[in-house]
Amino acid sequence: MTAYWCESAWLTGGFARRVRLVTQEGLIKDVLVGADPEPDDIRLAGVTLPGMANAHSHAFHRALRGRVNGGGGNFWSWREQMYAAAEQLNPDTYFALARAVFAEMVLAGFTVVGEFHYVHHRPGGQPYRDPNAMGLAVRQAAEEAGIRLTLLDTCYLEGGLNGGGHIELHPGQRRFSDGTVDKWAERMAARSPETDRVRLGAAIHSVRAVRREDLPQVVAAAGSLPLHVHLSEQHGENLACQMFYGHTPTELLDEAGALGSNLTSVHATHLTEHDIELLGGTGTGACICPTTERDLADGIGPSRALHDAGSPISLGTDQHVIIDPFVELRGIEMHERLVTNERDRFSANDLLLAGSFNGYRALGWSDGGHLSKGALADFVTVRTDTVNTAGSAPEQIIYSSVAADVSTVVVGGDVVVSDGRHRIGDVGRLLGLSIQRVAGAVNS
């Protein structure tokens, strides 16, 4: 049994001071408010928050940060550079890169990640001897980095969609594909079982990558697992879908029986009013990735409208142009301010729920993301005396803090980050070394 005395903490009932969190066997066994510290308590100065959830990650995209700007372009031209990086991955290089990226996430305050995993096979599409070797590399990376993982095994069968229908796989996409839904489902079913730190999920890459007639089979194979999908990230996707199918991507998913509380739509940027009604009315989640949506010039999605319609909002860092839960939290609020000319579109509690509990739930961990008795002992402490946070009201810390202000991260009752340092060592050095091994083919 370990007890942490928090100068202040954000509990399920709101902000509180002088809080003791008593943990045992990875869970919070007791929460005491207005308590004095006891001699053996670990003292946490600052504000302690629930662990943050990164509900949408492509770990290998981190190799592109700071290397793919200049020359104009858009999402589609950026994608060619992403394929070049993916070609350099194998189980060894993927493990090293993912471990460093996941460690960067923990340093920033993330305690669980949903890895939207589609790099399944060798370049060209030939399976490894173990068809799930790449997924195992991701699992091992998360374990060593000290972060919880939901492995969202992705069905990716087609090269894209235009007004004439689906097109062949790009050479860079061939390693993403299992060929058929049956083969994808067979490989997914052969994954190693869940553990106390790993849960399993599934994903539809997009309606660009899975045919209309295949969508119901993917939904059936996913069963009760968390299911994620890239949805309406680009105008081009919507236009092609309308031209070929006469429906929006959301309408196709509704027809396939995909919508519901098990589904999380990622991005959900370019939606019709009917799309929003369908998503909200079924309780389908929406994972917003503000820094990626800015970086790739995707656009600003209808976060508040989705929230009001009934869609739980979660957050992701996607291509990792930055890894910082506080920047992402503020991103959805700041985007709303830009398009409405109004402040405080989301309350601080709404933002924190998006960054913690809603993300945990979207990834299949409804027992985490909140500081209450019986919850997973995952929490993050932010300093209040840094150049960013000095003078901030503790209850408004999420509006001023950045990843560098995180001092302590506890996952399952274990201290993974202490005094701003990760237990595996110099994460910056690990990132540099691992990126060097895969970035040679990426244009800078």
C-alpha positions as CSV (number, residue, x, y, z in Angstrom):
1,M,0.0,0.0,0.0
2,T,1.3,3.4,-1.0
3,A,-0.2,6.8,-0.1
4,Y,0.3,10.0,-2.1
5,W,-0.4,13.4,-0.4
6,C,-1.5,15.9,-3.0
7,E,-1.3,19.6,-2.4
8,S,-4.4,19.8,-4.5
9,A,-6.2,17.4,-6.8
10,W,-9.0,17.3,-9.4
11,L,-11.4,14.7,-8.1
12,T,-14.6,13.4,-9.6
13,G,-16.5,15.9,-7.4
14,G,-14.4,18.8,-8.4
15,F,-11.2,20.6,-7.3
16,A,-10.0,19.8,-3.7
17,R,-7.0,20.7,-1.5
18,R,-4.9,18.5,0.8
19,V,-5.9,15.2,-0.7
20,R,-4.5,11.7,0.2
21,L,-4.7,9.1,-2.5
22,V,-4.1,5.6,-1.0
23,T,-3.2,3.0,-3.6
24,Q,-2.9,-0.7,-3.5
25,E,-2.5,-3.4,-6.2
26,G,-2.7,-0.7,-8.9
27,L,-6.0,0.8,-7.7
28,I,-7.0,3.8,-5.7
29,K,-8.2,2.3,-2.4
30,D,-9.2,5.5,-0.6
31,V,-9.5,9.2,-1.2
32,L,-9.3,11.5,1.8
33,V,-9.9,15.3,1.4
34,G,-8.6,17.9,3.8
35,A,-6.1,15.4,5.1
36,D,-2.7,16.0,6.7
37,P,0.2,14.1,5.2
38,E,1.5,11.1,7.1
39,P,5.3,10.4,7.5
40,D,5.6,7.8,4.7
41,D,3.4,9.6,2.2
42,I,4.9,10.6,-1.2
43,R,4.2,14.3,-1.4
44,L,3.1,15.8,-4.6
45,A,3.4,19.6,-4.8
46,G,1.2,21.3,-7.4
47,V,-2.0,20.0,-8.9
48,T,-2.7,16.3,-9.3
49,L,-5.0,15.4,-12.2
50,P,-6.4,12.1,-13.5
51,G,-4.1,10.3,-16.0
52,M,-4.5,11.7,-19.5
53,A,-5.6,9.5,-22.4
54,N,-4.1,9.8,-25.9
55,A,-7.0,8.2,-27.8
56,H,-5.4,8.3,-31.2
57,S,-1.7,7.6,-32.0
58,H,0.3,6.5,-35.0
59,A,3.7,6.1,-33.2
60,F,5.9,6.0,-36.3
61,H,4.6,9.4,-37.5
62,R,6.8,10.9,-34.8
63,A,9.7,10.4,-37.2
64,L,8.2,13.1,-39.5
65,R,8.3,15.9,-36.9
66,G,10.4,18.8,-38.1
67,R,11.3,17.1,-41.3
68,V,8.4,17.5,-43.7
69,N,7.7,21.2,-43.9
70,G,8.4,23.4,-46.9
71,G,7.3,23.1,-50.5
72,G,3.6,23.6,-49.9
73,G,1.2,20.7,-50.4
74,N,-1.6,19.3,-48.3
75,F,-2.6,16.1,-46.5
76,W,-2.2,14.0,-49.7
77,S,1.3,15.1,-50.4
78,W,2.3,14.7,-46.7
79,R,1.0,11.1,-47.0
80,E,3.7,10.2,-49.5
81,Q,6.4,11.2,-46.9
82,M,4.6,9.1,-44.3
83,Y,4.7,6.1,-46.6
84,A,8.4,6.6,-47.0
85,A,8.9,6.5,-43.3
86,A,6.7,3.4,-42.9
87,E,8.9,1.5,-45.4
88,Q,11.8,1.7,-43.0
89,L,10.0,-0.1,-40.2
90,N,10.6,-3.6,-39.0
91,P,9.9,-5.2,-35.6
92,D,13.2,-3.9,-34.2
93,T,13.1,-0.4,-35.5
94,Y,9.4,-0.1,-34.7
95,F,10.0,-1.2,-31.1
96,A,12.8,1.3,-30.6
97,L,10.8,4.2,-32.1
98,A,7.5,3.3,-30.3
99,R,9.2,2.9,-27.0
100,A,10.7,6.4,-27.2
101,V,7.5,7.9,-28.4
102,F,5.4,6.3,-25.7
103,A,8.0,7.5,-23.1
104,E,7.6,11.0,-24.5
105,M,3.9,10.6,-24.0
106,V,4.3,9.6,-20.3
107,L,6.7,12.5,-19.7
108,A,3.9,14.8,-21.0
109,G,1.3,13.3,-18.7
110,F,-0.4,10.6,-20.9
111,T,-1.0,7.4,-19.0
112,V,-2.8,5.4,-21.7
113,V,-2.6,5.4,-25.5
114,G,-4.7,4.0,-28.3
115,E,-2.3,2.9,-31.0
116,F,-4.2,2.9,-34.4
117,H,-2.0,0.1,-35.7
118,Y,-1.9,-0.7,-39.4
119,V,1.8,-1.4,-40.2
120,H,1.2,-5.2,-40.1
121,H,3.5,-6.9,-42.7
122,R,6.8,-6.6,-44.5
123,P,7.2,-3.9,-47.2
124,G,5.3,-5.3,-50.2
125,G,2.8,-7.1,-48.0
126,Q,4.5,-10.5,-47.1
127,P,3.6,-11.4,-43.5
128,Y,6.3,-11.9,-40.9
129,R,6.8,-15.4,-39.6
130,D,4.6,-14.3,-36.7
131,P,1.9,-12.3,-38.5
132,N,1.5,-10.1,-35.4
133,A,5.2,-9.4,-35.0
134,M,4.7,-5.6,-35.4
135,G,1.9,-5.5,-32.9
136,L,4.0,-7.4,-30.4
137,A,6.7,-4.8,-30.9
138,V,4.2,-2.1,-30.0
139,R,3.1,-4.0,-26.9
140,Q,6.7,-4.4,-25.7
141,A,7.4,-0.8,-26.4
142,A,4.4,0.3,-24.3
143,E,5.4,-2.0,-21.4
144,E,8.9,-0.6,-21.2
145,A,7.7,3.0,-21.5
146,G,5.3,2.4,-18.6
147,I,2.1,3.4,-20.4
148,R,-1.2,1.5,-20.8
149,L,-2.0,0.4,-24.3
150,T,-5.1,-0.3,-26.3
151,L,-3.9,-1.9,-29.6
152,L,-6.4,-0.9,-32.2
153,D,-5.7,-3.5,-35.0
154,T,-6.7,-1.8,-38.2
155,C,-8.5,-3.2,-41.2
156,Y,-7.0,-1.6,-44.3
157,L,-7.8,-3.2,-47.6
158,E,-8.1,-0.6,-50.4
159,G,-5.9,2.1,-51.7
160,G,-8.5,4.8,-51.7
161,L,-11.8,6.0,-53.1
162,N,-12.7,8.3,-55.9
163,G,-15.8,9.0,-57.9
164,G,-15.3,5.8,-59.8
165,G,-14.9,3.6,-56.9
166,H,-12.0,2.1,-54.9
167,I,-8.5,2.1,-56.3
168,E,-5.6,-0.3,-55.9
169,L,-3.2,-0.1,-53.0
170,H,-0.3,2.3,-53.3
171,P,3.0,0.5,-53.0
172,G,3.5,2.1,-49.7
173,Q,0.1,0.8,-48.5
174,R,0.7,-2.9,-49.3
175,R,2.2,-3.8,-46.0
176,F,-1.0,-2.4,-44.3
177,S,-3.3,-4.8,-45.9
178,D,-4.4,-8.4,-45.0
179,G,-6.1,-8.8,-48.4
180,T,-9.6,-9.6,-47.1
181,V,-11.7,-9.0,-44.0
182,D,-11.6,-12.7,-43.2
183,K,-7.7,-12.7,-43.2
184,W,-7.7,-9.5,-41.1
185,A,-10.1,-11.0,-38.6
186,E,-8.1,-14.2,-38.5
187,R,-4.8,-12.5,-37.8
188,M,-6.5,-10.1,-35.2
189,A,-8.0,-13.1,-33.4
190,A,-4.5,-14.6,-33.0
191,R,-3.2,-11.7,-31.0
192,S,-1.7,-12.3,-27.6
193,P,-4.4,-11.9,-24.9
194,E,-5.0,-8.8,-22.8
195,T,-3.1,-8.1,-19.6
196,D,-3.6,-5.6,-16.8
197,R,-1.7,-3.0,-18.9
198,V,-2.8,-4.0,-22.5
199,R,-6.3,-4.1,-23.9
200,L,-7.3,-5.1,-27.4
201,G,-9.4,-3.1,-29.9
202,A,-10.0,-2.9,-33.6
203,A,-10.2,-0.2,-36.2
204,I,-11.6,0.5,-39.7
205,H,-9.0,2.7,-41.3
206,S,-11.6,4.7,-43.2
207,V,-14.4,4.3,-45.8
208,R,-11.6,5.0,-48.3
209,A,-9.8,1.8,-47.2
210,V,-12.7,-0.6,-46.6
211,R,-15.5,-1.2,-49.1
212,R,-19.2,-0.6,-48.2
213,E,-20.0,-4.3,-48.5
214,D,-17.1,-5.2,-46.2
215,L,-18.0,-2.8,-43.4
216,P,-20.6,-5.0,-41.6
217,Q,-18.2,-7.9,-41.5
218,V,-15.6,-5.7,-39.9
219,V,-18.1,-4.5,-37.3
220,A,-19.1,-8.1,-36.6
221,A,-15.5,-9.3,-36.2
222,A,-14.8,-6.4,-33.8
223,G,-17.7,-7.5,-31.6
224,S,-17.6,-5.8,-28.2
225,L,-14.1,-4.5,-28.7
226,P,-13.5,-0.8,-28.9
227,L,-13.8,0.2,-32.6
228,H,-12.2,3.3,-34.0
229,V,-12.4,4.8,-37.5
230,H,-10.9,7.8,-39.3
231,L,-14.0,9.8,-40.3
232,S,-14.5,12.7,-42.7
233,E,-11.0,14.1,-42.1
234,Q,-10.8,15.5,-45.7
235,H,-13.3,17.1,-48.0
236,G,-11.9,14.8,-50.7
237,E,-13.0,11.7,-48.8
238,N,-16.5,13.1,-48.4
239,L,-16.8,14.1,-52.1
240,A,-15.6,10.7,-53.3
241,C,-18.0,8.9,-51.0
242,Q,-21.0,11.0,-52.1
243,M,-20.1,10.6,-55.8
244,F,-19.7,6.8,-55.6
245,Y,-22.1,5.8,-52.9
246,G,-24.5,8.7,-52.7
247,H,-23.9,8.8,-48.9
248,T,-21.6,10.5,-46.4
249,P,-19.0,8.3,-44.6
250,T,-21.1,8.6,-41.4
251,E,-24.2,7.4,-43.2
252,L,-22.2,4.4,-44.5
253,L,-21.1,3.5,-41.0
254,D,-24.7,3.9,-39.8
255,E,-25.9,1.5,-42.5
256,A,-23.2,-1.0,-41.5
257,G,-24.3,-1.0,-37.9
258,A,-21.0,0.5,-36.7
259,L,-22.4,3.6,-34.8
260,G,-22.8,3.3,-31.0
261,S,-20.9,3.6,-27.8
262,N,-18.2,1.2,-28.8
263,L,-17.3,3.3,-31.8
264,T,-15.0,6.3,-31.8
265,S,-14.8,8.5,-34.9
266,V,-11.4,10.1,-35.3
267,H,-11.2,13.7,-36.5
268,A,-14.9,14.0,-37.5
269,T,-14.0,17.3,-39.1
270,H,-16.3,17.8,-42.1
271,L,-19.7,16.6,-41.0
272,T,-23.2,17.5,-42.1
273,E,-25.9,18.3,-39.6
274,H,-27.4,14.8,-40.2
275,D,-24.0,13.3,-39.6
276,I,-23.8,15.1,-36.2
277,E,-27.3,13.9,-35.3
278,L,-26.4,10.3,-36.2
279,L,-23.2,10.3,-34.2
280,G,-24.6,12.1,-31.2
281,G,-27.9,10.2,-31.2
282,T,-26.1,6.8,-31.0
283,G,-23.5,8.0,-28.4
284,T,-20.7,7.5,-30.9
285,G,-17.5,9.1,-29.6
286,A,-15.4,11.7,-31.4
287,C,-11.7,11.9,-31.0
288,I,-10.4,15.3,-31.9
289,C,-6.7,15.8,-32.7
290,P,-6.3,19.6,-32.8
291,T,-2.6,19.9,-33.4
292,T,-2.6,17.4,-36.3
293,E,-5.7,18.9,-37.8
294,R,-3.9,22.3,-37.9
295,D,-0.6,20.9,-39.1
296,L,-2.2,18.9,-42.0
297,A,-4.5,21.8,-42.9
298,D,-7.5,19.5,-42.3
299,G,-9.8,22.1,-40.9
300,I,-11.7,22.7,-37.6
301,G,-14.3,20.2,-36.6
302,P,-17.7,20.8,-34.9
303,S,-16.6,19.8,-31.4
304,R,-19.2,21.7,-29.5
305,A,-22.0,20.6,-31.8
306,L,-20.9,16.9,-31.4
307,H,-20.7,17.4,-27.6
308,D,-24.2,18.9,-27.5
309,A,-25.6,16.2,-29.7
310,G,-24.4,13.5,-27.3
311,S,-21.0,12.4,-28.6
312,P,-18.3,12.0,-25.9
313,I,-15.3,14.1,-26.9
314,S,-11.8,12.6,-26.5
315,L,-8.4,13.8,-27.6
316,G,-5.4,12.4,-29.6
317,T,-2.0,13.5,-30.8
318,D,-2.3,11.5,-34.1
319,Q,0.9,12.3,-36.0
320,H,2.6,13.8,-33.0
321,V,3.6,17.2,-34.4
322,I,3.6,17.9,-30.7
323,I,2.9,15.5,-27.7
324,D,1.2,17.6,-25.0
325,P,-2.2,16.8,-23.6
326,F,-2.7,20.4,-22.4
327,V,-2.1,21.9,-25.8
328,E,-4.7,19.4,-27.2
329,L,-7.2,20.3,-24.5
330,R,-6.8,24.0,-25.2
331,G,-6.9,23.3,-28.9
332,I,-10.6,22.2,-29.0
333,E,-11.5,25.3,-26.9
334,M,-9.4,27.7,-29.0
335,H,-10.7,26.3,-32.3
336,E,-14.2,26.9,-31.0
337,R,-13.3,30.5,-30.0
338,L,-12.0,31.1,-33.5
339,V,-15.1,30.0,-35.3
340,T,-17.7,31.4,-32.9
341,N,-16.0,34.6,-31.5
342,E,-17.0,33.4,-28.0
343,R,-14.9,32.3,-25.1
344,D,-15.4,29.4,-22.7
345,R,-17.2,27.2,-25.2
346,F,-16.2,24.2,-23.0
347,S,-15.9,24.4,-19.2
348,A,-12.6,23.4,-17.6
349,N,-14.3,20.2,-16.3
350,D,-15.5,19.4,-19.9
351,L,-12.0,19.7,-21.2
352,L,-10.5,17.6,-18.4
353,L,-13.2,14.9,-19.0
354,A,-12.2,14.9,-22.7
355,G,-8.6,14.5,-21.8
356,S,-9.0,11.8,-19.2
357,F,-12.2,9.8,-18.6
358,N,-13.7,10.0,-22.0
359,G,-10.4,9.0,-23.6
360,Y,-10.1,6.1,-21.2
361,R,-13.6,4.9,-22.0
362,A,-13.0,5.2,-25.7
363,L,-10.1,2.9,-25.3
364,G,-11.9,0.3,-23.2
365,W,-10.7,1.4,-19.8
366,S,-13.8,2.8,-18.1
367,D,-12.1,2.0,-14.8
368,G,-9.6,4.8,-15.3
369,G,-9.3,8.5,-16.0
370,H,-10.9,9.6,-12.7
371,L,-9.6,10.1,-9.2
372,S,-12.0,8.1,-7.1
373,K,-12.1,5.0,-4.9
374,G,-11.8,1.8,-6.9
375,A,-10.4,3.6,-10.0
376,L,-7.1,2.7,-11.7
377,A,-4.2,4.5,-9.8
378,D,-3.2,6.6,-12.8
379,F,-2.5,10.2,-12.1
380,V,-0.3,13.2,-13.1
381,T,1.0,16.1,-11.1
382,V,1.6,19.5,-12.6
383,R,3.9,22.0,-11.0
384,T,2.4,25.4,-10.1
385,D,5.8,27.3,-9.8
386,T,7.1,27.1,-13.4
387,V,7.5,30.0,-15.8
388,N,4.3,28.8,-17.4
389,T,2.2,28.2,-14.4
390,A,3.4,30.7,-11.8
391,G,0.5,32.9,-10.6
392,S,-2.2,30.6,-12.1
393,A,-5.1,29.6,-10.0
394,P,-4.7,25.9,-9.3
395,E,-8.2,25.1,-10.5
396,Q,-7.3,26.8,-13.9
397,I,-4.0,25.0,-14.3
398,I,-5.0,23.3,-17.6
399,Y,-5.2,26.7,-19.2
400,S,-1.5,27.6,-18.5
401,S,0.4,24.3,-18.2
402,V,2.4,22.5,-20.9
403,A,4.0,19.1,-20.9
404,A,7.3,20.3,-19.5
405,D,5.5,21.3,-16.3
406,V,4.6,17.7,-15.4
407,S,6.6,16.6,-12.4
408,T,5.2,13.2,-11.5
409,V,3.4,10.5,-13.4
410,V,1.9,7.4,-11.7
411,V,0.6,4.5,-13.7
412,G,-1.1,1.6,-11.9
413,G,0.4,2.9,-8.6
414,D,3.9,2.8,-10.1
415,V,5.9,6.0,-10.4
416,V,7.1,6.2,-14.0
417,V,8.1,9.9,-14.0
418,S,9.6,11.6,-11.0
419,D,10.9,15.2,-10.9
420,G,10.2,15.4,-14.6
421,R,12.5,12.5,-15.5
422,H,11.4,9.2,-17.0
423,R,12.6,6.0,-15.3
424,I,14.1,4.7,-18.6
425,G,16.5,7.6,-18.9
426,D,17.2,10.2,-21.5
427,V,14.1,10.1,-23.7
428,G,15.4,12.8,-26.1
429,R,18.4,10.7,-26.8
430,L,16.3,7.6,-27.4
431,L,14.1,9.5,-29.8
432,G,17.0,10.8,-31.7
433,L,18.6,7.4,-32.1
434,S,15.4,5.7,-33.1
435,I,14.4,8.3,-35.6
436,Q,17.8,8.2,-37.3
437,R,17.1,4.5,-38.1
438,V,13.8,5.2,-40.0
439,A,14.0,8.8,-41.3
440,G,16.6,8.3,-44.0
441,A,14.0,8.0,-46.7
442,V,12.0,11.1,-45.5
443,N,12.6,14.3,-47.4
444,S,13.6,17.1,-45.1
